Every structure is written in C-alpha cells, then in structure tokens.
Amino acid sequence: MSPKRATSSSIVARGLGRLGEIVSLLVETLRALGGLHRHRERLWSELAGIGIGSVIFIMATSTFMGIIVVSQTATQINRTIPDLTLLGAGFIRIMTSEMVPLIAGLMMSARVGSGIASEVASMVVTEQMDALRLANTDPVEYIIAPKLVASLIAVPVVGLLGLTAAIIAGAAVSWSVYDVHPSTFLNFRYTYGHHLLACMVKLLTFGAIIPIAAVIEGFRTGRKGAFSVGQSATRGVIVSSFFIFMADLTLSLLQLGIWGA
C-alpha cells in the first residue's frame, strides 16, 4: 500500500473511531437522562452558561453574516439583471436552511465546545471523575447529561434568534443601500415548511454533537496529564466543528433527496 493510501486510510479510520465514540457516549448519556431530576441546579447552570451567554454572540455573528450575504448577492444581481424584487425571497431561504444553522453551530462549538473540553480535561487531571464514582455518583449523569440537555435546548433557540437577527439586518441593508422596501424584501415565497424543519433538525443535531464531541476530547487529553489541558480546548473545537460540517452535508443531501430544492 502506498504511503498516501495508508495515510488516507488512517484518517478515515480515526474519523470513524471518533464517530463511534460520539454515538456510544450519546446513547449512554440518553440512558442517564432518567436521573437528571437529581441535578436540576446543574441543568439550570448549564442552560445559563450555554444559552444566555451565547445569545449576543450568535445574534451579532448572524447580523454580520446577513449584511455580507445581502450585499454580495445584491451586487451580483445588479451586474446581470438589475431587478432586486426577489432578493429577500432567496436570502431568507438560504439563511433558513443553510447559512444560519451552520454558522450558529460553528460559533457555539467555538464558544461552548472549548469550555466543555477544558472543564472535562481538568476534572480528569484532578481526579474529580474518580471522586464522583467514589461518592456513588455517575459522572455521565452528573456532568454530561445536563450539558447535553442544555445544549439541545439552547442551540435551537439561539439559532432561531440568530436567524431573526440576520433577516432583520438583511432587510435594513437592502432598504438603506439598495432601495428595496422591507415589504418587498420580506418575501417567503421560496421558503417552505421543510426548510424550517431542516433548520431545526440541523440545530438539534449540532446541539447534540457539540457537548458530546467536546467531552470525548476532554477525556482523551485529560488522561495525558496537566500539560495537555490547554490542548483540549483546541481539539474540542476542531473535532466538534468537523462533525458539524459532516452532519450539515449529510442532512442537506437528505433534504434534497426527500423534498428536492
């Protein structure tokens, strides 16, 4: 086998291994949700940290993205067919089904995934996981389950707020710069129910990927010692972002296969 093929096979094997770990831990965490009522304070704390702490960040990012996409799209349309009456219709559709879910997932991965990975790595290094087991407390139930539930709630909510911010920003720019009135811009003729469904499914999927992938990287790096705790944040973001892209591509292809464009 050539070195290139060996390297490619190794990368694929590692990717599949990570995917298997994510699925396995996700299943284990879902089984542990039955005991989540014993840790309500941790759940509320995670909701505040993951959700409320990310609202401004995601809305600002989505606003900038909305401005960029509207400006670039309007410029290209004016160069070919100077008719911007359908600018809003196309913009709202692409932001709903593709852009905002992906941007929200990646930004939440950067903000939340790094923190979760560092936290778990620190707990592994300081043997807090072992202490929880000695206290007859399941680490999955106590640590991971609240993060998963909080992420599954926070990511879709924050993503929809980001979508709203992006549409408002797009409408404002199209009116002030390109003289497209909001009543014309806010056109949902190309946005159907399955586009909103795809948006929600993606946000929920990303909400599950972020904490699980970050926890796995936290465990991996934490076992290497204290010097590797700093690396866990970077690895948590990289791995969760990679699987977010993979999930986004898979769900987009599935959407095209079921409903078409």
N, C-alpha and C positions, 0 to 999 in steps of 0.2 A: 504494500500500500504506500502511495506517495505521501511525503510529509504534508502536503496541502490537504489531501483527503483525510489523513489522520487527524489533523488539526480541526477540520470541519466536523468530523465525527465526534471529536472530543467536546466541541462547543455544543453540538446538538444533544449529546449525552448529558452534559451539565445542565442544559436548559430543561430537558425532560425531567432530570432529577429534581431540580428546583420546583418545577410544576407539580410533580408528585408530592413533594413535601408540603407545598401550599394546599393542595387538595386534601391531603391527610390531616393537616392541622386544622383546616377549615371544618372538616367533618367532626373532628374531636371537639372543637370549640362549640359547634352547634349542639352537640350532645351535652355540653356543660351548661347550656343556657337555662336548663331547668333549675339550677341553683343560683341563678343571678339575683333572685329576690333577696338573697342574704347580703348582697353587696350593692345596695341601691345608692349609697353615698358615692361609691366609686363610679357608678354609671353616670350620675349627675356631674361629677367632677370631669369625667372624660367628655361628656357632651359639651360642657362649657369650654374645655380646652380645645377640642377638635372643631366644634361647630361655631360657637360665638367668636372664638379667637380667629376664625378664618373668614368671617363674613366680609369685612372691609377689604382684606387682601384679595379675595376672589372677585368681588364686585369691581375693584379697581382694575384688576387684570383683564376682566371681561370687558370693561368700558374701553380700555385702550385697544383691545382686540377688535371691538366693534367699530371704533373710529378708523383703525387701519384697514379693515376689510371693506368698509363702505367707501373710503377714499380711493383705494386701489380699484375696486370694482367700477365705481362711477367714472374714474379716469379712463379705464379701458373701454367702457361702453361709449363714452363720448368720442373716442377715437374711431369708432366703427359706425355705430348707429346712435346718433345723439338723441336718444329717447330714454329717459330715466323713469318712466312710469312704472316699470316692473322691477326697479332696483330693490325696493323693500321686500317684494314677494320672494325674490331669490335669496336675498340676505337673510331673512327670517328663517327660511327653510334650512339653509346651510348652517346657520348658527345653532338651530334647534337640534338637528340630527347629527351634526359632526363636530363643529368647532368648540362650542361651549362645553359639552361633556368632556371632550379630550383635554381642553385647557384646564378645566376645573379639576379633573383627575390628576393631571401632572402637577399643578400648583399645590394641591392638597398632599400629594406624595412628597413634594419638596418640603412643605411646612410640617406636616404631621408624621410622615414616614421616618424622617431623620430623627425626630424626637423619640418616637417609639423604639426605634432600633437602639439608640443610645441608652435609653432607660433600661431596656431589657438586658443589654450587654453589661451595664453597670450592676444590675441585680445579680447576674450570673457571676461576675467577678467577685462581688462582695458576699456571695453565697446566700443571698436572700431567698433564692428559689429553694434551696435546701432547708432554710429556716421555715418557710411556709409548709413544706412537706412534713417537717418535724412537728409543726403545730396542727397537723391533720387538716391542712387547707390545700385544696387543689390549685396549683398555680394557673392552670388553664382557666378555671372558673373564676379565680380572683383577679387575674391580671388581663388575660387575653379576651375573655368573653365581654367584659364591659367596653373594651376598646372596639371590638367588632360591632357590637350593637350601636355604640355611639357613632361610629363611622358610617354604618348603614343608614342611620337617621340623618346625620349631619351632611354627608356629601351630596345626596339628592336635594336637600333643602337649600344648601349654599349654592349648588349648581343652578337651581331654578332662579335664585336671586341674581346670580351672575348673568343668566340668560336675559332676565328683565333689564338689568343694567346695560347689557350690550345692545339690546333693541332700542332702549331709550337714547343711548349715545349715538347709535346709527341714525335714528330719526332726527336728532338735534343737528348732527353734521350735515345730513342730506338737505335739511331745511336751510341752515345758515350758509352753507357753502355752495350747494348745487341747486338751491331753489326748488326742492321737492317738498311739497307740503306734507305734514305728518299724516293727514287723512289719506294721501296717496301712498305714502311710504308704508304705513301700517296695513299691508295687504297680505292676507293669509291664504290666498288662493292656491298657492303651491305647497302649503304646509297642511298635511293631513294628520289624522289621529295616529297613524303608525309612526310618523316622525317623532311625535311627542312620546309615544311608547318607547321607541328606540332610545330617545334621550334618557328616559327614566331607567330603562334596563341597563344602559351603559353606566349611569351614575351609581346604581346599586352594585353593579359588578365591580366598578372601581373602588367603591366603598368597602367591599369585601377584600379586594386584593391588597390595598394599602396596609392595613394593620397586620394581616397575616404574613405578607412578604417581609415587612419590617421586623416582626417578631422573630421570624426564622433567621434573618441575618444578624439580629441581636444575639440570639443563642449561638450562632456559628462563631462570630467574632469574640463574644464574651469568653468562650472556652479557651481562647488563645492567650488570655491574660489581660492585665490592665492597660498595657500599651496599645491594644487593639480597639479600645472603646471608641476612640475618635474615628477609627475607620468604619465603625458600624453605621454611623450616620450616612456616610457617603454610599456605602454598599446598600443600605436600606432604600435610599432614593433611587439608585441605579436599577436595582432588581425590580422594585415595585413599578418604576416607570417603564421598564422593558415589558413586563407582563400587562401593563395598561395598554401599551401600543398593540401588543398581541391580541388582547381581548377586544380592543376597538376595531381592529381589522376583521377579526372573526365575526363580531356582531354586525358590522357593516355589510360584509358579504352575505351573512344570513338574512339581513333585512332586504338586500337586493334580490336574493333568491326567493323570498316569500312574497314581497309586495312590489318588487321592481323599484324603479326610481321614485 
